[in-house]
């Protein structure tokens, strides 16, 4: 694992709130094709600065990558790297390099090319720190915690250390993903007690800073860990509450079916 201590000193006061708010507003991760068109529109806005347009183009590449049009996404990112933006500040240039590395890394990780993805995410941490973008530092750390096998907890801990030093609710929201992802790492490793701890921390973060969708998923994860621990009554009660809120959620329905079967069949195990 490469040392990224300097990344922990990224200044949250320099986080570009307006830019990220625009990105948040335009994203619909359930419909990347719609998101792609939205970002193409803002990236083509000639009233925006070349840097702003380039940032939005990285999100076009992300939307294309989610649709598994990897070659198209990489071509866009190649174009951003080769383009000249003479009025770009050093911090803006570093931010863009961080975003490009993140999107290249996501494409590689989706294709399970982890040896390629991990150095890209590590580069993104460093460039984001130079840019003063704590948001991107946390994004890159959470991607490392997802994809650097054997070092998941170390990267997540770096993320938690960063979160301890920030107040911005949008930054604090990263605690949901960091705790939830580390919870699944623990669960898959057979430590359901530790998994439940992190899933409950994810619920706390989601309730304070997250979206309704994050609150729902975090609670589902708690229910799943409870089932693994054999606490089926608590798990079933929680999943039924989630079903009332979202009756069309197939993951919730699958858990209810599994929990109902568990009542009359074998005690659940980590492999269940």
C-alpha positions in Angstrom: 0.0 0.0 0.0 1.4 3.4 -1.0 1.7 6.2 1.6 -0.8 9.0 0.9 -0.4 10.9 4.2 -0.1 14.2 2.4 -3.6 13.7 1.0 -5.0 14.0 4.5 -4.1 17.7 4.5 -6.4 18.6 1.6 -8.1 21.8 2.6 -11.9 21.4 2.8 -12.4 25.2 2.6 -11.2 25.0 -1.0 -13.8 22.5 -2.1 -15.7 23.9 -5.1 -19.2 23.7 -3.8 -21.0 25.2 -6.8 -19.3 22.8 -9.2 -20.1 19.7 -7.2 -23.6 20.8 -6.6 -24.1 21.1 -10.3 -22.7 17.6 -10.8 -24.9 16.2 -8.0 -28.0 17.8 -9.6 -27.3 16.4 -13.1 -26.5 12.8 -12.1 -29.1 10.1 -12.2 -27.1 6.9 -11.6 -30.2 4.8 -12.3 -30.2 6.3 -15.8 -26.7 6.9 -17.1 -27.9 7.6 -20.7 -30.0 10.6 -19.4 -27.1 11.7 -17.3 -24.8 11.6 -20.3 -27.1 13.9 -22.3 -27.3 16.3 -19.4 -23.6 16.5 -19.0 -23.0 16.8 -22.8 -25.3 19.9 -22.7 -23.5 21.7 -20.0 -20.1 20.7 -21.4 -21.1 22.4 -24.7 -22.0 25.6 -22.9 -19.6 28.2 -24.4 -20.3 30.7 -21.6 -18.5 28.4 -19.2 -14.8 28.4 -18.7 -12.7 25.7 -20.5 -11.9 24.2 -17.1 -15.6 24.0 -16.2 -16.5 22.4 -19.5 -13.6 19.9 -19.1 -14.9 18.9 -15.6 -18.3 18.2 -17.0 -16.8 16.2 -19.8 -15.2 13.9 -17.2 -18.8 13.2 -16.1 -19.8 12.5 -19.7 -17.0 9.9 -19.7 -18.3 8.4 -16.4 -21.8 8.1 -17.7 -20.5 6.4 -20.9 -18.3 4.1 -18.8 -21.3 3.0 -16.8 -23.0 2.1 -20.0 -19.8 0.0 -20.8 -18.8 2.0 -23.8 -15.3 2.0 -22.5 -13.5 3.0 -25.8 -15.7 6.0 -26.2 -15.1 7.1 -22.6 -11.4 6.7 -22.8 -11.3 8.6 -26.1 -13.0 11.6 -24.3 -10.5 11.4 -21.4 -7.6 11.2 -23.9 -8.9 14.4 -25.5 -9.1 16.2 -22.1 -5.5 15.3 -21.3 -4.2 16.6 -24.7 -6.2 19.8 -24.8 -4.7 23.2 -23.9 -6.4 25.4 -21.3 -4.0 28.3 -20.9 -6.1 30.1 -18.2 -6.4 27.1 -16.0 -4.8 27.6 -12.5 -2.4 24.9 -11.1 -5.1 23.8 -8.7 -7.7 23.5 -11.5 -5.2 21.5 -13.5 -4.6 19.2 -10.6 -8.3 18.8 -10.0 -8.9 17.8 -13.7 -6.0 15.3 -13.5 -7.6 13.8 -10.4 -11.0 13.5 -12.1 -9.5 11.9 -15.3 -7.5 9.4 -13.1 -10.7 8.6 -11.2 -12.7 7.9 -14.4 -9.9 5.8 -15.9 -9.7 3.9 -12.7 -13.4 3.2 -12.6 -13.4 1.9 -16.1 -10.4 -0.4 -15.3 -12.0 -1.6 -12.0 -15.3 -2.4 -13.7 -13.3 -4.5 -16.2 -11.6 -6.1 -13.1 -8.2 -4.8 -14.2 -7.3 -4.0 -10.6 -3.6 -3.8 -11.1 -4.3 -0.9 -13.5 -7.1 0.7 -11.4 -5.3 0.9 -8.0 -2.4 3.1 -9.3 -4.9 5.4 -11.0 -7.0 5.8 -7.8 -3.7 6.5 -5.9 -2.8 9.1 -8.4 -6.3 10.6 -8.0 -5.8 11.0 -4.2 -2.5 12.8 -4.7 -3.8 15.1 -7.5 -6.9 15.9 -5.5 -4.8 16.8 -2.5 -2.8 19.2 -4.7 -6.0 20.7 -5.9 -7.3 21.2 -2.4 -10.4 19.1 -3.2 -11.3 17.0 -0.1 -14.3 15.7 -2.0 -12.1 14.1 -4.7 -9.7 12.8 -2.1 -12.6 11.0 -0.4 -13.9 9.7 -3.7 -10.5 8.2 -4.6 -10.0 6.7 -1.2 -13.4 5.1 -1.3 -12.5 3.6 -4.7 -9.2 2.3 -3.3 -11.1 0.7 -0.3 -13.3 -1.0 -2.8 -10.6 -2.3 -5.2 -7.3 -2.7 -3.5 -7.6 -6.3 -2.2 -6.0 -6.8 1.2 -5.8 -3.1 2.0 -9.5 -2.2 2.1 -9.5 -1.3 5.8 -6.4 0.8 5.6 -7.8 2.9 2.8 -11.2 3.2 4.6 -9.4 4.3 7.7 -7.6 7.0 5.8 -11.0 8.1 4.6 -12.4 8.2 8.2 -9.4 10.3 9.2 -10.2 12.8 6.5 -13.9 12.9 7.6 -12.9 13.6 11.2 -11.5 16.9 10.0 -14.4 18.2 7.9 -17.8 19.8 8.6 -19.3 20.1 5.2 -22.3 17.8 5.1 -21.7 16.9 1.5 -18.2 15.7 2.5 -19.6 13.9 5.6 -21.9 11.9 3.3 -18.8 9.9 2.2 -19.1 8.2 5.5 -22.1 6.3 4.2 -20.1 4.6 1.4 -16.9 4.1 3.4 -18.7 2.3 6.3 -21.0 0.4 4.0 -18.2 -0.9 1.8 -16.0 -1.8 4.7 -19.0 -3.6 6.2 -19.3 -5.8 3.2 -15.5 -6.4 3.2 -15.9 -7.6 6.8 -19.0 -9.6 6.0 -17.5 -11.4 3.1 -14.5 -12.2 5.3 -16.7 -13.9 7.8 -16.8 -11.2 10.5 -20.5 -10.4 10.7 -20.1 -8.7 14.0 -17.7 -6.1 12.6 -19.8 -5.9 9.5 -22.9 -5.0 11.5 -20.9 -2.3 13.3 -20.0 -0.6 10.1 -23.5 -1.0 8.6 -24.9 0.7 11.7 -22.4 3.5 11.3 -23.5 3.8 7.6 -27.1 4.2 8.8 -26.0 7.0 11.2 -24.2 8.8 8.4 -27.0 8.3 6.0 -29.6 9.6 8.4 -27.5 12.8 9.1 -26.0 13.5 5.7 -27.2 11.0 3.1 -30.0 10.6 0.6 -33.2 8.6 1.0 -31.7 5.9 -1.2 -28.6 5.7 0.9 -30.7 5.4 4.1 -32.7 2.6 2.5 -29.6 0.6 1.3 -27.8 1.1 4.6 -30.7 -0.4 6.6 -31.0 -3.3 4.2 -27.3 -4.0 4.9 -28.0 -4.0 8.6 -30.8 -6.5 8.0 -28.5 -8.7 6.0 -25.9 -8.8 8.7 -28.5 -9.6 11.3 -29.6 -12.6 9.3 -26.0 -13.8 9.1 -25.8 -13.5 12.9 -28.9 -15.5 13.3 -31.0 -12.6 14.6 -33.8 -13.4 12.2 -36.7 -11.8 14.1 -34.9 -8.4 14.1 -33.9 -8.8 10.5 -37.4 -9.7 9.4 -38.9 -6.8 11.2 -36.4 -4.4 9.6 -36.9 -5.8 6.1 -40.7 -5.6 6.4 -40.4 -2.0 7.3 -38.3 -1.4 4.2 -40.9 -3.3 2.1 -43.6 -1.0 3.3 -41.5 2.0 2.1 -40.5 0.4 -1.2 -42.7 -2.6 -2.0 -41.0 -3.0 -5.5 -37.5 -3.5 -4.1 -36.6 -7.0 -5.2 -33.6 -7.2 -2.8 -35.8 -6.6 0.2 -38.3 -9.2 -1.1 -35.5 -11.7 -1.5 -34.4 -11.1 2.1 -37.9 -11.5 3.4 -38.2 -14.8 1.5 -34.8 -16.0 2.9 -35.7 -15.0 6.4 -39.1 -16.7 6.3 -37.4 -19.9 5.1 -34.7 -19.5 7.8 -37.5 -19.6 10.5 -38.3 -23.2 9.5 -35.1 -24.4 8.0 -31.4 -24.1 8.9 -29.8 -21.3 10.8 -28.2 -18.8 8.3 -24.5 -18.8 7.8 -22.1 -16.4 6.1 -22.5 -18.3 2.8 -26.3 -17.9 2.8 
